[in-house]
Amino acid sequence: MHGCLEPILVECRLFQYLIGIDLVLYLMPRANPMSEYNDYFGLLNSPRGSMVSPLKNGVTWALDNNCFTKNFNFKSWIRALERYQIYQDTCLFVLAPDIVGDKDATLFLYKQYHTIIKEDFGYPVALAIQDGMTKDDIYWEDIDAIFIGGTTEYKFGNDAEQILKHALDNNIHTHVGRVNSRKRVLRFWFVDTVDGTTPIYEPNVKIPMLARAVRDAREMKRNIK
C-alpha cells in the first residue's frame, strides 16, 4: 500500500468522507514570527512550555504530551492543563499520553487519561495512533480527535487510511504528526491539521514554503466540494 495516500488517489477514495471542514492548519511548536502568514499556522503547545502569549492573542492550538521525546511528566502535564484552561475555546485537542510504537499500551493509557482531559478539565481529547492500530481497535465513542503518529510506512498504509476515513466520516478531528515538507502537506491535504518542527529551522525560508503548501492543500479540498 505504499503511496496509497497520494493526492490523486485520495481524491477518489475519500471524496465521500469529506464533511465540510474548509481549513487545513499547520501546527508548529513555537509562535509564528512572520505575522503575514498567521492564517496558515497554529500552535502545538508543550506541557513543559510556557507559550501563553500566542493563546492570549487567540491563536488556535493543541497540546502535545512530550511522550514522543520520552519527557512526559504527570505533574507538568496536569499543571499545563490547569494553566491553559482559560483558553479552551481555541483548543483543538489535548493529546492523551501514549507509548510510542506500542498500540496496546497506548490504548490502555487512553482509558486511564481521557476522562481527566475531557471530564475533569473540559478539553477535547485526541488518541495517538500507533503502528499496528486498526479502525476496530479504537474506542470511537470516547474520542474527539485522532493524531496519526507511527512510522512513515504506517502513516501511508491501509490501516491509517481506514482510520482517517472513519474519522472524517464521523466528524472527528484528524491530525497527522511529523509533516515536515511541502510534499507531505499535500499528501495529507484532506485532514484538519498537521504538525512539524521544520518551521523553527530557517524560518524565513520554511514558513513561507509551508504556508504556500497549506494554501494549496486548502485549495485542493475546496475544489472537490
Secondary structure, 3 states (H helix, E strand, C coil): CCCCCCHHHHHHHHHHHCCCCCCCEEEECCCCCCHHHHHHEEEEECCCCCCCHHHHCCCCEEECCCCCCCCCCHHHHHHHHHHCHHHHHHEEEEECCCCCCCHHHHHHHHHHHHHHHHHHCCCCEEEEECCCCCHHHCCHHHCCEEEECCCHHHHCCHHHHHHHHHHHHCCCEEEECCCCCHHHHHHCCCCCEEECCHHHCCHHHHHHHHHHHHHHHHHHHHHCC
